[in-house]
Amino acid sequence: MKSLKSYRRITVKIGSALLVDRASGLKRDWLTSLADDIAVLANAGAEVMVVSSGAIALGRTILGLGKRALKLEESQASAAVGQIALAGAWSDALGKGGLKSGQILLTLGDTEERRRYLNARATISTLLKMKAVPVINENDTVATSEIRYGDNDRLAARVATMMGADLLVLLSDIDGLYTAPPAKDPGAKFIPVVDRITPDIEAMAGAAASELSRGGMRTKLDAGKIANAAGTAMIITAGTRLSPLMAIERGERATFFKPSASPVKGYKTWIAGQLEPAGRLTVDAGAVGALKSGKSLLPAGVKLVSGNFSRGDTVAILSPEGREIARGLVAYDAADAVRIAGLKTAEIENVLGYEARSAMIHRDDLVVSLAGDHVLADD
């Protein structure tokens, strides 16, 4: 694993349990040590972005809401209180190291809708040019279960790929990936390097380990798939110690996930990184072969259509075995896709009553993932 100082642009994700103590609130000494680490990297020439959880956890501590489950409106109110305190703490901690900071609050649509994605990217790019550290979080004051990222691991991966980061660091309460959850299996073995995230690697993931966190190893592997596909390396390591980034520099335990050898770039990064596809198309073996060779997805190869999507939405393409093999922008609404699934191109006009596109998803709007490697369908 090479030095963090050798990376050009780094995204660091911090979980709630690292930042907030249930009884005493914000862990200021820990935050100061992390800010010092960031200053070291910035002084070495790296651009650093922070994806920081902790607003709800901090807000509920400030409001004295205890450990009970919160109603949606209580979570949103806690986020509103906690976000002010959290932003101020980050500003103070980074400021002591001579760094400026800026707060970015994102909702799911800010990265999933193309125009808003470009706007968010422009704002963060400008902060980096101005030598300010963007401190990014989900806007939990307005997010609901239907319109949220679900966890900041995936948000961090989305930010990292959106901004072209070459490294994503997930600071967690575990020091890396094991063959099984070590808290449940004393014989679990540590894995220092992951070449690619295969189904076997995914099977090693467990559930969330803390009530302050919505994530777990599974969401970290989801983040890894998004990041690695776009050419971003990923590190999972323990953030519970002071100066956790410099601990990586010292060679302390961490798992390194290698980026793809054929990364998705540009426009296709946005397609590949979509967190929740609007629908799914199950295809036959012939279509799998066609996609692998760089061809468009034709209606003839589609066996099953599911989901309520509109033309232009991102949909997942599944193999006959049910494994996701690609994502792309669909050329038909769900109702029409159902009507033409399995049809040859010459038959489409008779069924729909108008001259339509020959491809269900054009090769220019496809990102194909086979055996963990992404293929640009227009290469």
Sequence and secondary structure as in RCSB ss.txt:
>XXXX:A:sequence
MKSLKSYRRITVKIGSALLVDRASGLKRDWLTSLADDIAVLANAGAEVMVVSSGAIALGRTILGLGKRALKLEES
QASAAVGQIALAGAWSDALGKGGLKSGQILLTLGDTEERRRYLNARATISTLLKMKAVPVINENDTVATSEIRYG
DNDRLAARVATMMGADLLVLLSDIDGLYTAPPAKDPGAKFIPVVDRITPDIEAMAGAAASELSRGGMRTKLDAGK
IANAAGTAMIITAGTRLSPLMAIERGERATFFKPSASPVKGYKTWIAGQLEPAGRLTVDAGAVGALKSGKSLLPA
GVKLVSGNFSRGDTVAILSPEGREIARGLVAYDAADAVRIAGLKTAEIENVLGYEARSAMIHRDDLVVSLAGDHV
LADD
>XXXX:A:secstr
   GGG SEEEEEE HHHHEETTTEE HHHHHHHHHHHHHHHHTT EEEEEE  HHHHHHHHHT TTS   HHHH
HHHHHHHHHHHHHHHHHHHHHTT EEEEEEE THHHHSHHHHHHHHHHHHHHHHTTEEEEEEE TTT  GGGS S
SHHHHHHHHHHHTT SEEEEEESSSSEESS TTT TT  EE EESS  HHHHTT      TT S  HHHHHHHHH
HHHHTT EEEEEE SSSSHHHHHHTT SEEEE   SS   THHHHHHT SS SEEEEE HHHHHHHHTT  B GG
GEEEEEE   TT EEEEE TTS EEEEEE SS HHHHHHHTT  HHHHHHHHSS   S SB GGGEEEEETTEEE
ETT 
